[in-house]
């Protein structure tokens, strides 16, 4: 039976607080070598408590999402680029849904210069972002306010969204499975997202590449239901093939770095 060391427990605590951890920062904090930290991360990843990324690890998903404030700082540059590119696909004078998520909020920020938009949202942060924009009308769904992230969920929000038929839906997800399933954590949020997809002429999925390595328990839908998938780098071949087969356009936001491999597992260790 795996029992984390005190240092590994502290690493887990930092990951829960911040959403991710960095090898070099951890090595400095604990006054050990990067190789020692890599072994700690490999141990924790082997138990599916963390997921390795280039230079560190992120909190592994499963049945509980990373806290909202931590998610806001995960892949923030990537989300900004995705948001700007997704916004460029939406023409002035359009109607659109924007759902819950830190990436969809970046789309809202990038839309502030648009004119003549009608935005329907179940995300109070999106409403706040667009509030100063005099040329954008905002309608906020009714329903249960989820304090953790400002999302409005539940049957009332589902019924509300079903009253509309809009030009675009901008949706985010918590994870994308290898089979193309779009996944999230809260079934109440998923019901609203499904209503949004069903009542939009064009569906734009915005998701950074971390979503390819994560899991979540509730199925929203499938990549085949998406018209345009905006992400920050080329997806894995299995996902790319699903998009090609389904006619889903993959749009990589400009400014993507060269693909970098995840750190290789380190076999050797040294005394801590």
Helices and strands as residue ranges (DSSP letters): H 6-18, E 20-22, H 23-30, H 34-46, E 50-53, E 56-59, H 68-73, H 76-88, E 95-98, H 102-110, E 117-121, H 124-130, E 136-140, E 144-146, E 151-153, H 155-161, E 166-171, E 175-176, E 181-184, H 187-198, E 200-206, G 209-212, E 218-222, G 223-225, E 228-231, H 237-246, E 249-252
